[in-house]
Amino acid sequence: MRPLLPPGFFYDPTPDFGTDPRPFVAMMLVGFVIGVVGHVTRTRALVALGIGLIFLATFLLPLAANVLKSGS
């Protein structure tokens, strides 16, 4: 019996996942750089933007890509 979770929460072992991790890693690194610059300049908006980019690149966008890919 399968748990009642959206299809994006299940691991797809096939190599035909269809997403390249490089854009996500690049966005995450940009988020870290912006966050560090925000800490150095003590700008809360830059720190928040950096944290948001890291969260977006490591969780939300890969999850959305997985859900959209498994839905088709």
N, C-alpha and C positions, 0 to 999 in steps of 0.2 A: 504494500500500500504506500503510495507516494504522499508525502506531507503536502499540505495546502499552502504552498509558497509559489510566488510568481516564477515563471520559467527562467528568469535571469539569475536566480540564486542557485541553479544547478550547474555543476562543472561540465563543460563540454570538452571531452578528451580528444576530439578530432583536430587535426592540424588546420582544418579549413575554417578556423574561427573568423578570419576575415578582417581583423584589426591589427594594425602595426603599432607596437608599443612605443616607437620613437617619438611621435607627437605628444603622448602622455608624459613621457620622461622629460621631454624638453619643456613642457608647460610646468611640470613640477620643479625643475631646476630654476626656471624663471621666477616661480613663486618663492623659492628659497632666497634667490638673489634680492628680490623686491622686499621680502621680509627682513633680511639682514640690513639692507639700506634703510628700511624704516626704523629698525632698532638703533642704528648708528645715528640717524638724524632725529630720533625720538618723535617720529611722525606716526601717530596711531593709525591713520588712514592707510599708509603704506604697509604697516604690519598686518592690518586686517585684510588688505588686498592680497598680500603674499600668502596668508593662511587660507584665504578663499581659493586662490589658484591651486594651492597644493591639494586641498580637499576636492576640488573639481577634477583635477587631473588624476588623483589616485583612487577616487571612489565613484563620483557621480557619472562622469563621462564613460569610463569602462563599463559600469553597470548598465547605462543606457545603451551602449553599443551591443552588449551581450543580450539584453532584452529584445532590442530591435532585430538582431541577427537570429535569435531563437524563435522569434514570432513569425518569421517568414518560412 
